[in-house]
Amino acid sequence: MIKLIYGKKGSGKSKQLLDMANAEALDAKGNIIYIDDNNRCMYDLKHEIRFINISEYKIKSVDNFYGFVCGLLSGDFDISSIYIDGLKKILYKEDANIELLLENLDKALKDVSAYIIYSGGDDIPEYLNKYIDTK
């Protein structure tokens, strides 16, 4: 299951994601992974959460990112949630096929919840609507 947190840059999405991950860590039944493109929030996360700075892995395409997430899932069957801060920053290409990535991730995740930040303007692409978290 994918839940997308969509909004303009600087609207508090990262803080919301951190709070969600930390709240889940209090009573999580499985492992929690938090992926970001830098270390700025590493010390704001509870120690039970596995933090990954994705910039250390030279992810340069949608396929690389998808393979990375599948590798995490295949290496740890106890993952309950994955938090991804700034999917657009991680992939950094305007022509990246985000729609295909989200479809493939949704299939691969099965029983794992994924919470993903995606920054954008007022014109939300139609394919994102089914993933947008309205909470």
C-alpha positions as CSV (number, residue, x, y, z in Angstrom):
1,M,0.0,0.0,0.0
2,I,1.4,3.4,-1.0
3,K,0.3,6.6,0.6
4,L,1.6,9.8,-1.1
5,I,2.0,13.0,0.8
6,Y,1.7,15.6,-1.8
7,G,2.3,19.4,-1.5
8,K,4.4,22.4,-2.3
9,K,8.0,22.6,-1.3
10,G,8.3,24.0,2.3
11,S,4.8,23.0,3.3
12,G,5.8,20.8,6.2
13,K,5.7,17.4,4.5
14,S,9.1,16.2,5.9
15,K,8.1,17.0,9.5
16,Q,4.8,15.2,9.0
17,L,6.7,12.1,7.6
18,L,9.1,12.2,10.5
19,D,6.3,12.4,13.0
20,M,4.5,9.5,11.4
21,A,7.6,7.3,11.4
22,N,8.4,8.1,15.0
23,A,4.8,7.4,16.1
24,E,4.8,4.1,14.4
25,A,8.1,3.1,16.0
26,L,6.4,3.2,19.4
27,D,4.4,0.0,18.8
28,A,5.6,-1.3,15.4
29,K,5.3,-5.0,14.8
30,G,7.9,-5.0,12.1
31,N,11.0,-3.1,10.9
32,I,10.7,0.5,9.7
33,I,12.9,2.0,7.1
34,Y,13.3,5.7,6.4
35,I,14.9,6.8,3.1
36,D,16.2,10.3,2.5
37,D,18.7,11.9,0.1
38,N,20.8,13.4,2.9
39,N,21.4,13.0,6.7
40,R,19.6,16.1,8.0
41,C,16.8,14.2,9.7
42,M,18.8,11.2,10.9
43,Y,19.0,12.3,14.5
44,D,15.3,13.2,14.6
45,L,14.3,9.6,14.1
46,K,13.9,7.1,16.9
47,H,16.7,4.6,17.1
48,E,14.5,1.7,16.2
49,I,14.0,3.1,12.6
50,R,16.6,2.1,10.0
51,F,17.8,5.3,8.3
52,I,19.2,5.1,4.7
53,N,20.9,8.0,3.0
54,I,20.1,7.0,-0.6
55,S,22.7,9.4,-2.0
56,E,25.3,7.0,-0.8
57,Y,24.0,4.4,-3.3
58,K,24.2,6.4,-6.6
59,I,20.6,5.9,-7.6
60,K,20.2,7.5,-11.0
61,S,17.0,6.1,-12.4
62,V,13.6,4.8,-11.7
63,D,14.8,1.3,-12.4
64,N,17.7,1.7,-9.9
65,F,15.4,2.9,-7.2
66,Y,12.9,0.1,-7.8
67,G,15.7,-2.4,-7.6
68,F,17.0,-0.9,-4.4
69,V,13.6,-1.1,-2.7
70,C,13.1,-4.7,-3.9
71,G,16.5,-5.5,-2.5
72,L,15.5,-4.1,0.9
73,L,12.3,-6.2,0.8
74,S,14.0,-9.4,-0.2
75,G,16.7,-9.0,2.4
76,D,14.3,-8.3,5.3
77,F,10.9,-10.1,5.5
78,D,10.0,-8.2,8.6
79,I,9.7,-4.7,7.1
80,S,6.3,-3.2,8.0
81,S,6.8,0.3,6.6
82,I,9.0,2.3,4.3
83,Y,9.1,6.1,4.5
84,I,10.6,7.9,1.5
85,D,11.3,11.6,1.9
86,G,11.4,13.4,-1.4
87,L,10.9,10.9,-4.2
88,K,11.3,13.7,-6.8
89,K,14.6,14.8,-5.2
90,I,15.9,11.2,-5.2
91,L,15.1,10.6,-8.9
92,Y,15.9,14.3,-9.9
93,K,14.8,13.8,-13.5
94,E,11.7,15.5,-14.8
95,D,11.2,12.7,-17.4
96,A,11.4,9.9,-14.8
97,N,8.4,7.5,-15.2
98,I,7.0,8.0,-11.7
99,E,3.7,6.5,-12.7
100,L,5.3,3.2,-13.7
101,L,7.5,3.3,-10.5
102,L,4.5,3.7,-8.2
103,E,2.6,0.9,-10.0
104,N,5.5,-1.5,-9.7
105,L,6.2,-0.5,-6.1
106,D,2.6,-1.0,-5.2
107,K,2.7,-4.6,-6.5
108,A,6.1,-5.3,-4.9
109,L,5.2,-4.0,-1.4
110,K,2.3,-6.3,-0.8
111,D,1.9,-6.2,3.0
112,V,4.3,-3.3,3.5
113,S,3.1,0.3,3.9
114,A,5.0,3.0,2.0
115,Y,4.6,6.7,2.8
116,I,6.2,8.8,0.1
117,I,6.7,12.6,-0.1
118,Y,6.2,14.1,-3.5
119,S,6.5,17.8,-4.0
120,G,4.6,19.6,-6.7
121,G,2.3,22.5,-7.5
122,D,-1.4,22.9,-7.7
123,D,-1.8,20.8,-10.8
124,I,-1.6,17.3,-9.5
125,P,-1.0,14.7,-12.2
126,E,-4.0,12.4,-12.5
127,Y,-2.1,9.2,-11.9
128,L,-1.0,10.4,-8.4
129,N,-4.6,10.8,-7.2
130,K,-5.1,7.2,-6.2
131,Y,-2.1,7.3,-3.9
132,I,-2.6,10.7,-2.2
133,D,-3.0,10.6,1.5
134,T,-5.9,12.8,2.4
135,K,-5.3,12.7,6.2
